[in-house]
Amino acid sequence: MAATSGGFQPRERRFSVQEQDWDPAPPKRPRLGAGSKCGGRRLIVVLEGASLETVKVGKTYELLNCDKHKSMLLKNGRDPGEVRPDITHQSLLMLMDSPLNRAGLLQVYIHTQKNVLIEVNPQTRIPRTFDRFCGLMVQLLHKLSVRAADGPQKLLKVKLVKPLGGFWGRFWG
C-alpha cells in the first residue's frame, strides 16, 4: 500500500436509518417577524453628540473631519478632537452588524451636536469605507433622507432639525 502525502486518510461515513431521519436543531437565535411573541420590544440606541456637520470646500460639500479640516477648525477656535465622525462610523458599523439588529430587535438613532436627530432603518448597510460614509452623510444632511437604490424605502431620514423640546427635551436638554 502506498502512503498518502500528509498521513491523513478520511474514513468512509456510514449513515444509519436514525441519522438520515434526524432533523437539524432549530436556530439558536429566534426569528422574529410580524407575529412574534416579543410584543414589539426593541432596544433603542441613541448615538448622542455625534459629530456630523457639513462644510463647503471649494464648490463641493464635505463632512467636517479633524484630519482633513484641522486648519479650518483651529481658525474658528474649535477643538479638532471634538470633530470625530469616524467614531460615529465605527459605532454604526458595529451596531448594524450585531446579532440583535439581524434579529430585528434594534433601533438606532443619531443625535448630532447641532440638534439633528437621524433615524437609521435596521436594513441599512453602512458603507465600509469612511470616505463613502462621509459622502452618504453629506447627502443625508442636505436632502434630509436617503432612499434605497432598488425601491422607495427610506434607509436614513432626518427626524428633527430644531432645538429639542417637548417629549425629546426630557432626554436631551
C-alpha positions in Angstrom: 0.0 0.0 0.0 1.4 3.4 -0.9 1.5 6.1 1.7 -0.5 9.2 1.1 1.0 12.6 1.5 0.1 14.2 4.8 -0.6 10.9 6.5 -4.3 11.6 6.8 -6.9 9.2 5.3 -10.6 10.2 5.8 -12.9 7.3 6.8 -16.0 6.4 4.9 -19.0 7.6 6.7 -21.9 5.2 7.0 -25.3 6.5 7.8 -27.8 4.6 9.8 -31.6 5.0 9.4 -31.8 7.1 12.6 -29.2 9.6 11.3 -31.0 10.1 8.0 -34.3 10.9 9.6 -32.7 13.3 12.1 -34.0 16.9 11.8 -31.5 19.7 12.5 -31.8 21.7 15.7 -33.8 24.9 15.5 -31.6 28.0 15.2 -30.3 29.4 18.4 -31.3 32.9 17.6 -35.1 33.4 17.3 -36.6 34.5 14.1 -38.8 37.4 15.0 -41.2 38.8 12.5 -44.6 40.4 12.5 -46.2 37.6 14.5 -43.5 37.3 17.2 -44.3 36.8 20.9 -41.9 39.6 22.0 -44.7 42.2 21.7 -42.6 44.6 19.6 -39.9 45.0 22.3 -36.8 46.6 20.8 -33.5 48.0 22.1 -33.3 51.7 21.2 -29.7 53.0 20.9 -29.1 56.8 20.5 -25.6 57.9 19.5 -25.5 61.1 21.4 -23.3 64.1 20.4 -22.3 62.7 17.1 -20.1 65.0 15.1 -21.9 65.1 11.7 -21.6 68.5 10.1 -21.0 69.6 6.5 -18.6 72.3 5.4 -18.2 73.8 1.9 -14.8 73.3 0.4 -14.5 74.9 -3.0 -17.6 74.0 -4.9 -18.5 70.8 -3.0 -19.6 70.0 0.5 -17.7 67.6 2.7 -18.2 66.1 6.2 -16.3 68.1 8.7 -13.3 65.9 9.8 -10.5 66.6 12.3 -7.9 65.1 9.9 -8.9 67.0 6.7 -10.1 70.3 8.1 -7.7 70.9 11.1 -6.6 74.4 10.0 -10.2 75.4 9.4 -11.2 74.2 12.9 -8.3 76.0 14.6 -9.0 79.2 12.7 -12.6 79.1 14.1 -11.4 78.3 17.6 -12.8 74.8 17.7 -11.1 71.8 19.2 -10.2 69.3 16.5 -10.6 66.4 19.0 -14.3 67.0 19.2 -14.9 66.7 15.4 -14.7 62.9 15.0 -17.2 61.4 12.5 -15.1 58.3 12.4 -16.3 57.3 15.8 -19.9 57.5 14.6 -18.9 55.4 11.5 -17.3 52.7 13.6 -20.2 52.6 16.1 -22.8 52.3 13.3 -20.8 49.5 11.7 -20.8 47.5 14.9 -24.4 48.2 15.8 -25.8 47.4 12.3 -23.7 44.2 12.1 -24.8 43.0 15.5 -26.9 39.8 16.0 -29.5 42.0 17.8 -30.0 44.1 14.7 -30.1 41.0 12.4 -32.9 39.6 14.6 -34.8 42.8 14.2 -34.6 43.9 17.8 -32.5 47.1 17.4 -33.5 50.6 16.5 -30.7 53.2 16.1 -30.9 57.0 16.2 -28.1 59.5 15.8 -28.3 62.8 17.7 -25.7 65.3 16.4 -24.1 68.2 18.2 -26.2 70.5 16.0 -29.5 69.0 17.3 -30.2 66.9 14.3 -31.9 63.6 15.0 -31.4 60.9 12.4 -33.3 57.6 12.3 -31.4 54.6 10.9 -33.5 51.9 9.2 -32.5 48.4 10.5 -32.0 47.1 7.0 -29.4 49.9 6.2 -26.0 48.6 5.2 -23.5 51.2 6.4 -20.6 51.8 3.9 -17.4 50.0 5.0 -15.1 52.8 3.9 -15.0 56.1 5.7 -14.9 58.1 2.5 -18.2 56.6 1.3 -19.7 57.0 4.7 -18.8 60.8 4.5 -20.5 61.0 1.1 -23.6 59.3 2.4 -23.9 61.6 5.4 -23.4 64.8 3.3 -26.2 63.5 1.0 -28.4 62.8 4.1 -27.8 66.2 5.7 -28.6 68.1 2.5 -31.5 66.1 1.2 -32.9 65.1 4.6 -33.4 61.4 3.6 -31.6 58.6 1.7 -33.6 56.1 -0.2 -32.7 52.6 -1.2 -31.4 52.3 -4.8 -33.8 49.4 -5.6 -37.0 50.7 -4.0 -38.9 53.5 -2.3 -37.8 52.5 1.2 -36.0 55.2 3.2 -32.8 54.0 4.8 -31.8 57.1 6.6 -34.0 60.1 7.5 -33.7 63.3 9.5 -36.4 63.5 12.1 -35.7 66.8 13.9 -33.6 69.8 12.8 -34.6 72.2 15.6 -33.9 72.8 19.3 -35.3 69.8 21.1 -38.3 70.5 23.3 -41.4 68.7 24.5 -41.1 64.9 24.6 -37.4 64.8 23.4 -36.5 67.7 25.6 -36.7 65.4 28.6 -33.9 63.3 27.3 -31.7 66.0 25.8 -31.6 69.4 27.4 
